[in-house]
Every structure is written in C-alpha cells, then in structure tokens.
Amino acid sequence: MDAIKVLIAFYSRNGSTEALAKAIAEGAQAEGAEVVLRRAREIVSHEVMQKAEGWVENAERMNAQYEAPTPEDAESADAIIFGTPTRFGNVSSELKAYIDSLGGLWFQGKLVGKAGSVFTSTSTVHGGNESTLISMYHPMAHLGMVIVPLGYADPALFKAGTPYGASSVSGQNNTPPNEDDLAVARFQGKRVAQIARALKAVGETATQQ
Ligand SMILES: Cc1cc2nc3c(=O)[nH]c(=O)nc-3n(C[C@H](O)[C@H](O)[C@H](O)COP(=O)(O)O)c2cc1C
C-alpha cells in the first residue's frame, strides 16, 4: 500500500496553532505518513492586519513557509486535520473560508470516507476550545468524513488536550504550547495516520472484491 497522505490545513495568527500543527505532523510522519502542511490565508485587508501588532510579520513568515490549502490538497489526501485559533468559541473565518471552498468536492462526494480530525488554541483555559473543535465536526459530518476524536486513548490526554482534539492555552502573551500539549498533538498525528491506513485498507479490499 502507498504511504498514507495527511493534509494538515490550519490557520494561525501568532504561532500557537502552527506549533500544534507541526507536532501533529511529527506524529503522523513517525507512523510513516506523508504530510502536507498548509496555512489558510487572511481574508481581511492589509490595512486591518496592520492594526494588530505582529499580524503582518507573522503572516509573511508563515506564508513563505506554507502554501495555501487547495481543494486538490483535500482530494488527494487520505486524512485531513483542520486546525484553528479560537474565535469567540468558534472556527476562524480564515480556516472556514477554506472549508467552504470544499463545496465542489462535497457535491461529488469526494471526501466521503476520509479520516478527519481537529485541533485548536485558545488564550484562556475555558475560552471555548471544545466548542471550537466541535464546530469543525459539523462540516466534516456533511462531507462524509470519518471523524477521529482522541478520547483518552493515550496517557497524554490525562494531562492536556481534549477528547475532541489537541489544544493549547496561549494566555495574554502568546505563550507557545507546552510539552504536554505537544505530546497530545503528536498522538493525534499518529492516531489519524493509523486510522487512515485502516480505512484505506478496507477501501482497497472492497474494490478488489
Ligand atoms: C477576534 C478574536 C477572537 C478570539 N476569541 C477567543 C475566544 O473566544 N476564547 C479564547 O480563549 N481566545 C480567543 N481569542 C484568542 C486566540 O484564540 C488565541 O490567542 C490563540 O491562542 C491564537 O492562536 P494562534 O497563535 O495560532 O494565532 C480570540 C482572538 C481574536 C483575535
């Protein structure tokens, strides 16, 4: 069987969600998966971005490193992991714009049966991490994806993260994810790669019959 392809499509303004994305990539790669990291682009003007300290600089740095996600990236992946900073307890508009661009694939049923999973970063402990994660389950259900939660399937979940997906708390000073947060993220990458591999094997067996 070919290597499992995992698309990690995230938005990040200050780097916390990006750091989780990189740890998820490590976990998936350690399982032998081929990982594609993509950053959703801003949908507001440069003028608006300049009003928040560091936004323009951070976006330029990350955009030089990660291409924007496309529907083709989603179609060619065996698993898609969406990551977003919390925005009022919900998904960011930047990542949602990418998810909405998948409408053509939804119409053709192209994402049905692919593994899907989610992660987020908030600034406060109870600032809506779980509601944000669950908000991304909704489009994944419409797309027919097989949603992969984390449960408490690894000891790392008893220290950090959520059963719905990896998370981190950045506080008032953009504190990066700590080692416990990153351990959950690595486990998420590993688990999604394992489940995507199992789903692909079932699909290939069904086609051979
Ligand atoms: C418009 C806006 C809304 C936000 N809403 C929330 C929120 O509801 N709860 C929360 O804890 N943090 C909220 N935040 C803070 C970010 O989610 C938090 O700083 C996150 O760690 C940023 O991730 P990043 O470093 O990947 O950009 C909000 C930030 C902005 C700009």
The ligand as a Tripos MOL2 file, in Angstrom:
@<TRIPOS>MOLECULE
LIG
   31    33     1     0     0
SMALL
NO_CHARGES

@<TRIPOS>ATOM
      1 C1        -11.2700   38.0280   17.1610 C.3       1 LIG1
      2 C2        -10.6530   37.1020   18.1740 C.ar      1 LIG1
      3 C3        -11.4780   36.2950   18.9380 C.ar      1 LIG1
      4 C4        -10.9320   35.4470   19.9100 C.ar      1 LIG1
      5 N1        -11.7760   34.6910   20.6590 N.ar      1 LIG1
      6 C5        -11.2700   33.9360   21.6470 C.ar      1 LIG1
      7 C6        -12.1410   33.1470   22.4940 C.ar      1 LIG1
      8 O1        -13.3430   33.0990   22.3000 O.2       1 LIG1
      9 N2        -11.5770   32.4700   23.5070 N.ar      1 LIG1
     10 C7        -10.2290   32.4770   23.7630 C.ar      1 LIG1
     11 O2         -9.7910   31.8490   24.7220 O.2       1 LIG1
     12 N3         -9.3830   33.1610   22.9470 N.ar      1 LIG1
     13 C8         -9.8720   33.8710   21.9090 C.ar      1 LIG1
     14 N4         -9.0290   34.5670   21.0850 N.ar      1 LIG1
     15 C9         -7.5700   34.3990   21.2470 C.3       1 LIG1
     16 C10        -6.9320   33.3400   20.3200 C.3       1 LIG1
     17 O3         -7.7910   32.2740   20.0470 O.3       1 LIG1
     18 C11        -5.6780   32.8060   20.9840 C.3       1 LIG1
     19 O4         -4.7850   33.8850   21.2100 O.3       1 LIG1
     20 C12        -4.9780   31.7270   20.1890 C.3       1 LIG1
     21 O5         -4.0330   31.0840   21.0260 O.3       1 LIG1
     22 C13        -4.2390   32.2700   18.9840 C.3       1 LIG1
     23 O6         -3.7040   31.2040   18.2310 O.3       1 LIG1
     24 P1         -2.5130   31.4700   17.1840 P.3       1 LIG1
     25 O7         -1.2810   31.7590   17.9930 O.co2     1 LIG1
     26 O8         -2.3900   30.1980   16.4260 O.co2     1 LIG1
     27 O9         -2.9260   32.6030   16.3250 O.co2     1 LIG1
     28 C14        -9.5400   35.4050   20.0900 C.ar      1 LIG1
     29 C15        -8.6970   36.1980   19.3040 C.ar      1 LIG1
     30 C16        -9.2530   37.0470   18.3480 C.ar      1 LIG1
     31 C17        -8.3440   37.8950   17.5110 C.3       1 LIG1
@<TRIPOS>BOND
     1     1     2 1
     2     2     3 ar
     3     2    30 ar
     4     3     4 ar
     5     4     5 ar
     6     4    28 ar
     7     5     6 ar
     8     6     7 ar
     9     6    13 1
    10     7     8 2
    11     7     9 ar
    12     9    10 ar
    13    10    11 2
    14    10    12 ar
    15    12    13 ar
    16    13    14 ar
    17    14    15 1
    18    14    28 ar
    19    15    16 1
    20    16    17 1
    21    16    18 1
    22    18    19 1
    23    18    20 1
    24    20    21 1
    25    20    22 1
    26    22    23 1
    27    23    24 1
    28    24    25 2
    29    24    26 1
    30    24    27 1
    31    28    29 ar
    32    29    30 ar
    33    30    31 1
@<TRIPOS>SUBSTRUCTURE
     1 LIG1         1 GROUP 0 **** ****
